[in-house]
Amino acid sequence: MKAQKSILLVINPIAGDTDKKPIIEAFKNHVRTNGNTPLVYETTGENDNEAIANYIDDHDVKRVLISGGDGTIRQVADGLKERSINIGLLPSGSANGLASNFLIPENLEDQLDIALGDTFIDLDVLDINGYTSLHIADLGVNAKLIKNYEKSEIRGKLGYFLQAIPTLLNSDYPFEVEIFANGKSHKEEGVLIAIANANKFGTGANINPTGKMDDGLFEVLIFKNLSIKGIIQTFYDDAPLDPDFVTVISSKEATIKCTKPIAFQIDGEFIGEQSLVEAKMTPHKLRIAIP
Ligand SMILES: Nc1ncnc2c1ncn2[C@@H]1O[C@H](COP(=O)(O)OP(=O)(O)OP(=O)(O)O)[C@@H](O)[C@H]1O
């Protein structure tokens, strides 16, 4: 007889503003049907990283499924640290930026099959100003959009969309930056400087079409203006980006200096206005089950 394995679901009850009971029930049924033991940890918003790490050690957990947005995935990544535990994703955040890069289906039973399956990516883990980043961090218009969205009452895609127009009209942009990477300095003007491990934002915009999420490198992308042609290009998955619109630098380490503090976000979380951003690849990988 096969030994029973403990599978933990880390679930954020507030992510995406949806009822999580159906996810918890489907998870428990699925895991029990496979002869394993389902465990559930609901995040509280307070010291979850530490609590998740303790829970994993105390219950000899063999795999962690995550139901939430990018914030919850980052918390699990921080909790796992050196533990080599496979994870699976049941996206339930409002944007699901990271998960949107893996073509995970909408159907919950299909998601469970994939999350408990044996096809994996060893995702790069970045350190940016001391925070873990798995997806995309950026300075400029998108971070400003996220800040205004976090302050607004309206959640979901509509809330994000409603913030777009006043944010885009903001007079702080373009701003001046100096980027040090691969032993060179680049001085540029930009409206958005992204540090991208992944390809796409949760909105579907493919800002980093040539990036690979497991190659030990990230891209610094300097978007020089809000060109309509450039923006439209980012909606076509494999379209090469116009060099008049964006400069791309691949690196393991980069320092970005701005002449004034600029709105900054990491994986969908607004961090504050920053004039210095230091990004480096860590030796860690996050092993995620994917389709
Ligand atoms: N029980 C809780 N009550 C309040 N806040 C919580 C709770 N659990 C987690 N959080 C907070 O939720 C945030 C993470 O949310 P997450 O990114 O997973 O979802 P989201 O914002 O809906 O999705 P997305 O990032 O895809 O837009 C963190 O700031 C965390 O502190």
Ligand as a Chemical Component Dictionary entry (heavy atoms), coordinates in Angstrom:
data_LIG
# 
_chem_comp.id                   LIG 
_chem_comp.type                 NON-POLYMER 
_chem_comp.pdbx_formal_charge   0 
_chem_comp.three_letter_code    LIG 
# 
loop_
_chem_comp_atom.comp_id 
_chem_comp_atom.atom_id 
_chem_comp_atom.alt_atom_id 
_chem_comp_atom.type_symbol 
_chem_comp_atom.charge 
_chem_comp_atom.model_Cartn_x 
_chem_comp_atom.model_Cartn_y 
_chem_comp_atom.model_Cartn_z 
_chem_comp_atom.pdbx_ordinal 
LIG N1  N1  N 0 -7.148 36.861 6.425  1  
LIG C1  C1  C 0 -6.645 37.965 5.874  2  
LIG N2  N2  N 0 -7.174 39.168 6.161  3  
LIG C2  C2  C 0 -6.681 40.306 5.610  4  
LIG N3  N3  N 0 -5.643 40.337 4.734  5  
LIG C3  C3  C 0 -5.082 39.160 4.392  6  
LIG C4  C4  C 0 -5.554 37.921 4.940  7  
LIG N4  N4  N 0 -4.793 36.923 4.421  8  
LIG C5  C5  C 0 -3.887 37.523 3.595  9  
LIG N5  N5  N 0 -4.060 38.859 3.564  10 
LIG C6  C6  C 0 -3.318 39.837 2.761  11 
LIG O1  O1  O 0 -3.591 39.570 1.375  12 
LIG C7  C7  C 0 -2.527 40.103 0.584  13 
LIG C8  C8  C 0 -2.160 39.157 -0.527 14 
LIG O2  O2  O 0 -3.206 39.065 -1.410 15 
LIG P1  P1  P 0 -2.999 38.344 -2.817 16 
LIG O3  O3  O 0 -1.989 39.061 -3.612 17 
LIG O4  O4  O 0 -2.786 36.905 -2.606 18 
LIG O5  O5  O 0 -4.428 38.481 -3.440 19 
LIG P2  P2  P 0 -5.069 39.596 -4.395 20 
LIG O6  O6  O 0 -4.520 40.922 -3.990 21 
LIG O7  O7  O 0 -6.548 39.428 -4.439 22 
LIG O8  O8  O 0 -4.543 39.096 -5.775 23 
LIG P3  P3  P 0 -3.593 39.660 -6.901 24 
LIG O9  O9  O 0 -2.226 39.815 -6.279 25 
LIG O10 O10 O 0 -3.625 38.595 -7.957 26 
LIG O11 O11 O 0 -4.193 40.961 -7.330 27 
LIG C9  C9  C 0 -1.352 40.302 1.539  28 
LIG O12 O12 O 0 -1.195 41.701 1.705  29 
LIG C10 C10 C 0 -1.820 39.664 2.853  30 
LIG O13 O13 O 0 -1.273 40.320 3.963  31 
# 
loop_
_chem_comp_bond.comp_id 
_chem_comp_bond.atom_id_1 
_chem_comp_bond.atom_id_2 
_chem_comp_bond.value_order 
_chem_comp_bond.pdbx_ordinal 
LIG N1  C1  SING 1  
LIG C1  N2  SING 2  
LIG C1  C4  DOUB 3  
LIG N2  C2  DOUB 4  
LIG C2  N3  SING 5  
LIG N3  C3  DOUB 6  
LIG C3  C4  SING 7  
LIG C3  N5  SING 8  
LIG C4  N4  SING 9  
LIG N4  C5  DOUB 10 
LIG C5  N5  SING 11 
LIG N5  C6  SING 12 
LIG C6  O1  SING 13 
LIG C6  C10 SING 14 
LIG O1  C7  SING 15 
LIG C7  C8  SING 16 
LIG C7  C9  SING 17 
LIG C8  O2  SING 18 
LIG O2  P1  SING 19 
LIG P1  O3  DOUB 20 
LIG P1  O4  SING 21 
LIG P1  O5  SING 22 
LIG O5  P2  SING 23 
LIG P2  O6  DOUB 24 
LIG P2  O7  SING 25 
LIG P2  O8  SING 26 
LIG O8  P3  SING 27 
LIG P3  O9  DOUB 28 
LIG P3  O10 SING 29 
LIG P3  O11 SING 30 
LIG C9  O12 SING 31 
LIG C9  C10 SING 32 
LIG C10 O13 SING 33 
# 
